[in-house]
Amino acid sequence: MSEDSRARRASSNVEEIDLRELVVLLASKKKFILKWTALFSLLGLLIAFTSRTEYVSHAKLLPDSNSPGPLNLGGLGGLAGLAGINLDAGQSGVMSPDIYPQIVESLPFTIEASKIPIYFGRLDQDLPSFDYFKEVQSLSLGEFMLKYTIGLPGVVKTILVGTQEPNTSVAERGFQSFTKEDQKILESFSDRINLEYDIKTGMITLKVEMPDPYASADLTAQVTNLLMDRIVEHKVEKAKISLAFIEERYQEAKVAYEGRLGELAKFSDKNVNIVSSVAQIETQRLQNEVDVAFGVFKELATQLEQARISVKEQTPVMTVLEPPAVPTEKSKPKRLVILIVSCLTGLFFSISIVLAKFIFVSNAK
């Protein structure tokens, strides 16, 4: 028998002996391992049955991908350019669906969505989400334990220092100012709203998680409407500027036309029975001014109607493929998963302690 084969057999015997010793060691500490596993399992059960229940409602949307052609403003575009207004800038301004998630996650959107009253079935009343999380919702057992253990220094600091009030001078300058509590509520509320965009299908999936199933469905519908409003507001903003500009010019042309027409009528009334070259020339001059004013007025009336049509054409349409529904199943807590994870954690923790003690004692010898 060669030396290599003897070494391999000796090594396998050592590994076999080590494995046997490990099994014997774990068997001898069976009660210790079971105790800690049971303790962690009970802790998992406590967390699973005291955690706050959550419900997820979702909606599937399909944005309009059609982009209308530019509005033909004729010579009016040049006139608008002299006034410092670019009427053509908004014709190609299409908001990409890729930035829809950024809109939903933005602070202004979060604040506006949190102030919308929604229906809470458990309370049987409409209430803004921000008010619910600040005044109605109580801490779960896990949150209570974290607050008065790990978060105890913060609680003591709040009691001693007091609650921070928003800076009114900053708010008067147009900046947002929140207390730490309000900021945490808004951040938590923003995390409850999730929007995903599928580039391949062009489909948008909006998911909203709330502690009440009716509130979840209602908030999903409200966020959908709010997102549509933001998209419409962005896309037709330039078209509305164009419409407002044309409406102003239309009103000016109308006043000018009516003024010229009034001057012609007054002059004609004063010179009814007078036949002279001067009167005829003046009448012809006034008539020419009326004709020019009427031509401008008529052209602007046409452009105004085109601008109104353009605003309607450029208003995007968001098709709701799957409207939100009241969820019947809880999304959280996943009690079976929590129980399995806590059981495995207890088992791993207890075995690690047994092995650590064994290694420490072996090295000490």
C-alpha positions in Angstrom: 0.0 0.0 0.0 1.4 3.4 -1.0 1.9 6.3 1.3 -0.7 8.4 -0.6 -3.4 5.8 -0.1 -2.6 5.4 3.6 -2.8 9.2 4.0 -6.2 9.4 2.2 -7.6 6.6 4.4 -6.2 8.2 7.6 -7.8 11.5 6.5 -11.2 9.9 5.8 -11.0 8.1 9.2 -10.4 11.5 10.9 -13.3 13.1 9.0 -15.5 10.2 10.0 -14.5 10.5 13.6 -15.1 14.2 13.5 -18.5 13.8 12.0 -19.4 11.2 14.6 -18.2 13.4 17.4 -20.3 16.3 15.9 -23.4 14.1 15.8 -22.8 12.9 19.4 -22.1 16.5 20.5 -25.3 17.8 19.0 -27.3 14.8 20.4 -25.9 15.5 23.9 -27.1 19.1 23.6 -30.4 18.2 22.2 -32.4 19.8 25.0 -30.4 23.0 24.7 -31.0 23.2 20.9 -34.7 22.3 21.2 -35.1 24.9 23.9 -33.6 27.8 21.9 -35.4 26.6 18.7 -38.7 26.6 20.6 -38.0 30.0 22.0 -37.3 31.5 18.6 -40.4 29.8 17.2 -42.5 31.3 20.0 -41.0 34.7 19.2 -41.9 34.2 15.5 -45.4 33.3 16.4 -45.7 36.4 18.6 -44.4 38.6 15.7 -46.6 36.8 13.1 -49.9 37.3 15.1 -49.2 40.8 16.4 -47.9 42.4 13.3 -50.2 44.8 11.5 -52.1 43.3 8.6 -51.6 44.9 5.2 -53.6 44.7 2.0 -52.4 45.4 -1.6 -54.6 46.6 -4.4 -53.4 47.1 -7.9 -54.4 48.6 -11.2 -53.1 48.1 -14.7 -52.9 51.0 -17.1 -51.9 51.5 -20.7 -50.7 55.0 -21.6 -51.6 56.6 -24.9 -48.6 56.4 -27.3 -50.0 58.5 -30.0 -48.5 62.0 -30.5 -50.6 64.6 -32.4 -49.0 66.6 -35.2 -48.0 70.3 -34.7 -50.6 73.0 -34.7 -50.6 75.1 -37.8 -50.5 78.7 -36.6 -49.5 80.4 -39.8 -48.0 83.8 -39.3 -49.2 83.9 -35.7 -46.3 81.8 -34.7 -43.9 84.6 -35.7 -46.0 87.2 -33.8 -45.9 85.0 -30.7 -42.1 84.7 -31.1 -41.8 88.5 -31.0 -43.8 88.4 -27.8 -41.3 85.9 -26.3 -43.6 82.9 -26.5 -42.6 79.7 -28.3 -45.9 78.2 -29.5 -44.2 75.2 -31.2 -42.2 74.1 -28.1 -45.1 72.2 -26.6 -46.1 70.3 -29.7 -43.5 67.6 -29.3 -43.4 67.6 -25.5 -44.3 64.1 -24.7 -43.7 62.7 -21.2 -42.1 59.3 -21.3 -43.7 56.6 -19.2 -40.2 55.9 -17.9 -40.4 58.8 -15.6 -43.9 58.0 -14.2 -42.3 56.2 -11.2 -40.3 59.3 -10.4 -43.5 61.4 -10.5 -45.2 59.0 -8.0 -42.2 59.0 -5.7 -41.8 62.8 -5.7 -42.5 64.7 -2.6 -45.3 67.0 -4.0 -47.1 64.0 -5.4 -46.8 62.2 -2.0 -48.1 65.2 -0.1 -51.1 65.7 -2.4 -51.9 61.9 -2.4 -51.7 61.8 1.4 -54.2 64.6 1.7 -56.9 63.0 -0.4 -59.8 61.6 1.7 -60.2 57.9 1.2 -62.7 55.4 2.7 -61.5 53.2 5.6 -63.9 50.3 6.1 -62.9 49.6 9.7 -63.7 53.2 10.6 -66.6 53.5 8.2 -65.5 57.1 7.3 -63.5 59.0 4.8 -60.1 60.3 6.1 -56.9 61.5 4.5 -54.1 59.0 4.7 -51.8 61.4 6.5 -54.3 62.0 9.3 -55.0 58.3 9.6 -51.3 57.4 10.1 -50.7 60.3 12.4 -53.8 60.3 14.6 -55.6 57.0 14.3 -53.2 54.1 13.7 -51.7 52.7 16.8 -48.3 51.0 17.1 -48.2 47.2 16.7 -46.5 45.1 19.4 -43.3 44.9 17.4 -43.2 48.6 16.7 -44.0 49.3 20.4 -41.1 47.1 21.6 -38.7 48.7 19.1 -39.7 52.2 20.0 -39.2 51.7 23.8 -36.0 49.6 23.4 -33.8 50.7 20.5 -35.7 53.9 20.0 -35.9 54.8 23.7 -33.2 57.5 23.5 -35.2 59.3 20.8 -38.4 59.1 23.0 -36.5 60.6 25.9 -35.1 63.3 23.7 -38.5 64.2 22.4 -39.9 64.4 26.0 -37.0 66.7 27.1 -36.6 68.9 24.1 -40.2 68.8 22.8 -41.6 68.3 19.3 -40.0 70.2 16.5 -42.5 72.7 14.9 -42.3 73.6 11.2 -40.3 76.7 10.4 -43.0 79.3 9.4 -40.4 81.7 7.9 -39.2 78.9 5.6 -42.8 78.1 4.6 -43.5 81.7 3.8 -40.6 81.6 1.3 -42.2 78.8 -0.6 -40.2 75.9 0.8 -41.6 72.7 2.4 -40.9 72.3 6.1 -41.9 69.3 8.2 -41.4 67.9 11.6 -39.5 64.7 12.0 -42.7 62.8 12.7 -44.4 64.2 9.6 -41.4 63.4 7.5 -41.4 59.8 8.7 -45.1 59.5 7.9 -44.6 60.9 4.4 -41.7 58.6 3.7 -43.6 55.6 5.0 -46.6 56.6 2.9 -44.5 57.0 -0.2 -43.1 53.5 0.2 -46.7 52.1 0.2 -47.2 53.3 -3.4 -45.3 51.4 -6.1 -45.5 52.0 -9.8 -43.8 49.7 -12.4 -43.5 50.3 -16.1 -43.0 47.4 -18.5 -41.0 48.6 -21.5 -41.8 45.6 -23.6 -45.6 45.7 -23.2 -45.9 49.4 -22.4 -48.1 48.5 -19.4 -48.1 50.3 -16.1 -48.8 48.5 -12.9 -49.7 50.5 -9.8 -49.7 48.8 -6.4 -50.8 50.4 -3.2 -50.5 48.8 0.3 -52.7 50.0 3.1 -53.8 48.5 6.5 -57.4 48.5 5.3 -58.6 46.7 2.2 -61.1 49.4 1.2 -58.6 52.1 1.8 -56.1 50.2 -0.4 -58.5 50.0 -3.3 -59.8 53.6 -2.9 -56.2 55.0 -2.7 -55.2 53.1 -5.8 -58.0 54.7 -7.7 -57.2 58.2 -6.3 -53.5 57.8 -7.1 -54.4 56.7 -10.7 -56.5 59.8 -11.2 -53.9 62.0 -9.7 -51.2 60.5 -12.0 -53.4 61.1 -15.0 -54.0 64.7 -14.0 -50.2 65.3 -13.7 -49.6 63.7 -17.1 -52.3 65.8 -18.8 -51.1 68.9 -17.0 -47.6 68.4 -18.4 -48.5 67.5 -21.9 -51.1 70.2 -22.6 -49.3 72.9 -20.7 -47.7 74.4 -23.9 -50.9 73.9 -25.9 -52.8 75.8 -23.2 -50.2 78.6 -23.3 -50.8 78.8 -27.1 -54.5 78.8 -26.6 -54.3 81.6 -24.0 -52.1 83.7 -26.4 -54.5 83.3 -29.3 -57.5 84.1 -27.1 -55.8 87.4 -26.1 -55.1 88.3 -29.7 -58.6 87.3 -30.6 -60.1 89.6 -28.0 -57.9 92.4 -29.2 -58.8 91.9 -32.8 -62.5 91.7 -31.8 -62.3 95.1 -30.0 -60.4 96.6 -32.9 -62.9 95.4 -35.4 -65.9 96.6 -33.4 -64.2 99.9 -32.9 -63.5 100.4 -36.7 -67.1 99.3 -37.4 -68.4 101.8 -34.9 -66.4 104.7 -36.5 -67.7 103.8 -39.9 -71.3 103.7 -38.7 -71.0 107.1 -36.9 -69.4 108.7 -40.0 -72.0 107.3 -42.3 -74.8 108.6 -40.0 -73.3 112.1 -40.0 -72.9 112.2 -43.8 -76.1 110.6 -45.0 -77.3 113.5 -47.2 -73.9 114.9 -48.0 -72.4 114.1 -51.4 -68.7 115.1 -51.6 -65.4 113.6 -52.7 -64.0 114.1 -49.2 -66.9 112.2 -47.6 -66.6 109.4 -50.1 -62.9 109.0 -49.7 -63.2 109.0 -45.9 -66.0 106.5 -46.1 -63.8 104.3 -48.3 -60.9 104.6 -45.9 -63.0 103.6 -42.9 -64.4 100.7 -44.9 -60.9 99.5 -45.7 -60.0 99.6 -42.1 -63.1 97.7 -41.2 -62.3 95.1 -43.9 -58.7 94.7 -42.6 -59.8 94.4 -39.0 -62.5 91.9 -40.0 -59.9 89.8 -41.9 -57.6 89.7 -38.8 -60.6 88.9 -36.6 -61.8 86.1 -38.8 -58.3 84.6 -39.1 -57.8 84.7 -35.4 -61.3 83.1 -34.9 -60.1 80.2 -37.1 -56.8 79.9 -35.2 -58.6 80.0 -31.9 -60.8 77.1 -32.9 -57.8 75.2 -34.1 -56.0 75.8 -30.8 -59.0 74.5 -28.9 -59.1 71.4 -31.0 -55.3 71.0 -30.5 -55.7 71.1 -26.7 -58.3 68.3 -26.9 -56.2 66.3 -29.3 -53.1 66.6 -27.2 -54.8 65.6 -24.0 -53.4 62.1 -23.4 -55.7 59.1 -22.7 -54.7 56.6 -20.1 -56.6 53.3 -20.6 -57.4 51.5 -17.4 -57.0 47.8 -18.3 -57.6 46.5 -14.8 -59.3 48.8 -12.3 -58.5 48.5 -8.6 -60.5 46.0 -6.6 -60.9 45.5 -2.8 -58.3 42.8 -1.9 -59.7 39.8 0.0 -56.3 38.3 1.1 -53.7 39.9 3.3 -50.3 40.7 1.8 -48.7 40.9 5.3 -47.8 39.4 7.6 -46.8 36.1 5.9 -47.1 34.1 9.1 -45.9 30.7 7.7 -42.8 32.3 6.3 -42.1 34.1 9.6 -42.6 30.9 11.6 -40.2 28.9 9.3 -37.5 31.6 9.3 -37.7 32.0 13.1 -37.5 28.3 13.6 -34.4 28.0 11.4 -32.9 31.0 13.0 -33.3 29.4 16.5 -31.8 26.2 15.2 -28.8 27.9 13.6 -28.3 30.1 16.7 -28.3 27.2 19.2 -26.1 24.9 17.0 -23.6 27.8 16.6 -23.4 28.3 20.4 -22.8 24.6 20.9 -20.1 24.4 18.3 -18.4 27.6 19.6 -18.3 26.2 23.1 -16.9 22.9 21.8 -14.1 24.7 19.8 -13.3 26.9 22.7 -12.9 24.0 25.1 -10.9 22.0 22.6 -8.5 24.8 22.0 -8.2 25.4 25.8 -7.1 21.7 26.3 
